[in-house]
């Protein structure tokens, strides 16, 4: 996403799972989730990421090994509005420079 003027990216959990072979296996409170599909998004302050479909949570503080310079978002697949490690099915790692991330459950 770098090099452009305000690139916007919209992703669902199904998109993350379908995109390829990237994976993330966190340690810490979410270790029970195990290895799941993941993508890493690199960009700058003018870029934005919209996580669609509901069930997205900022779990950076719950992961003991987040990649330096990235926030970690997890998708909880059961749709009940709460995060449960065993229901996580995808991760999105977003570079800290991208400050406009929407679609995340508060």
C-alpha positions as CSV (number, residue, x, y, z in Angstrom):
1,X,0.0,0.0,0.0
2,X,3.0,2.3,0.2
3,X,3.8,4.8,-2.5
4,X,0.2,5.8,-3.3
5,X,-1.9,8.6,-2.0
6,X,-4.4,7.2,0.5
7,X,-4.9,3.6,-0.6
8,X,-7.9,1.8,0.9
9,X,-8.1,-1.9,1.5
10,X,-11.3,-3.8,2.5
11,X,-11.0,-7.4,3.7
12,X,-13.2,-10.0,5.3
13,X,-12.0,-13.1,7.1
14,X,-12.8,-15.2,4.1
15,X,-10.5,-12.9,2.0
16,X,-7.7,-13.5,4.4
17,X,-8.2,-17.2,4.4
18,X,-8.4,-17.3,0.6
19,X,-5.4,-15.0,-0.1
20,X,-2.6,-17.6,0.3
21,X,-0.3,-19.3,2.6
22,X,0.6,-16.7,5.2
23,X,0.1,-17.8,8.8
24,X,0.5,-16.5,12.3
25,X,0.9,-18.4,15.5
26,X,0.7,-16.2,18.6
27,X,2.1,-16.8,22.0
28,X,0.5,-15.5,25.2
29,X,-3.3,-15.5,26.0
30,X,-4.2,-16.4,22.4
31,X,-1.8,-19.3,22.1
32,X,-4.8,-21.7,22.4
33,X,-5.9,-20.5,18.9
34,X,-2.9,-22.1,17.3
35,X,-1.7,-21.4,13.8
36,X,-4.2,-19.6,11.6
37,X,-4.3,-17.9,8.2
38,X,-2.9,-14.3,8.2
39,X,-1.8,-11.4,6.1
40,X,0.6,-8.6,6.8
41,X,-0.4,-5.1,5.5
42,X,2.4,-2.5,5.1
43,X,1.4,1.1,4.4
44,X,1.5,4.7,5.6
45,X,-0.6,7.2,7.5
46,X,-2.7,8.1,4.5
47,X,-3.8,4.5,3.9
48,X,-6.8,2.8,5.5
49,X,-7.9,-0.8,6.2
50,X,-11.6,-1.8,6.6
51,X,-12.1,-5.2,8.2
52,X,-15.6,-6.4,7.2
53,X,-18.1,-9.0,8.4
54,X,-17.9,-8.3,12.1
55,X,-16.0,-10.2,14.7
56,X,-12.6,-8.4,14.4
57,X,-10.7,-7.6,17.6
58,X,-7.4,-5.7,18.2
59,X,-5.5,-8.4,20.1
60,X,-2.0,-6.8,20.0
61,X,-1.9,-6.5,23.8
62,X,-2.9,-10.2,24.2
63,X,-0.1,-11.5,22.0
64,X,3.3,-11.8,23.6
65,X,5.1,-11.9,20.3
66,X,3.6,-9.3,18.0
67,X,5.8,-8.4,15.1
68,X,7.6,-5.2,15.8
69,X,5.8,-2.2,14.3
70,X,2.5,-4.0,13.7
71,X,-0.9,-4.2,15.4
72,X,-2.5,-7.7,15.4
73,X,-6.2,-8.1,14.6
74,X,-8.0,-11.4,15.1
75,X,-11.3,-12.6,13.7
76,X,-13.6,-14.6,16.0
77,X,-15.6,-16.9,13.8
78,X,-18.7,-17.5,16.0
79,X,-20.1,-14.0,15.7
80,X,-21.2,-13.7,19.3
81,X,-19.4,-10.3,19.8
82,X,-16.8,-11.7,22.2
83,X,-13.3,-13.0,21.5
84,X,-12.6,-16.6,22.3
85,X,-9.2,-18.0,21.3
86,X,-10.6,-21.3,20.1
87,X,-12.9,-19.5,17.6
88,X,-10.2,-17.4,16.0
89,X,-9.9,-18.3,12.3
90,X,-7.8,-15.4,10.8
91,X,-5.3,-12.7,11.6
92,X,-4.5,-9.4,10.0
93,X,-1.2,-7.7,10.9
94,X,-1.3,-4.0,10.1
95,X,1.7,-1.7,10.2
96,X,1.5,0.9,12.9
97,X,1.8,3.7,10.4
98,X,-1.7,2.9,9.2
99,X,-3.8,4.5,11.8
100,X,-7.2,4.3,10.1
101,X,-8.4,0.8,10.7
102,X,-12.2,0.3,10.8
103,X,-14.5,-2.6,11.4
104,X,-12.9,-3.6,14.8
105,X,-15.1,-4.4,17.8
106,X,-14.5,-1.9,20.5
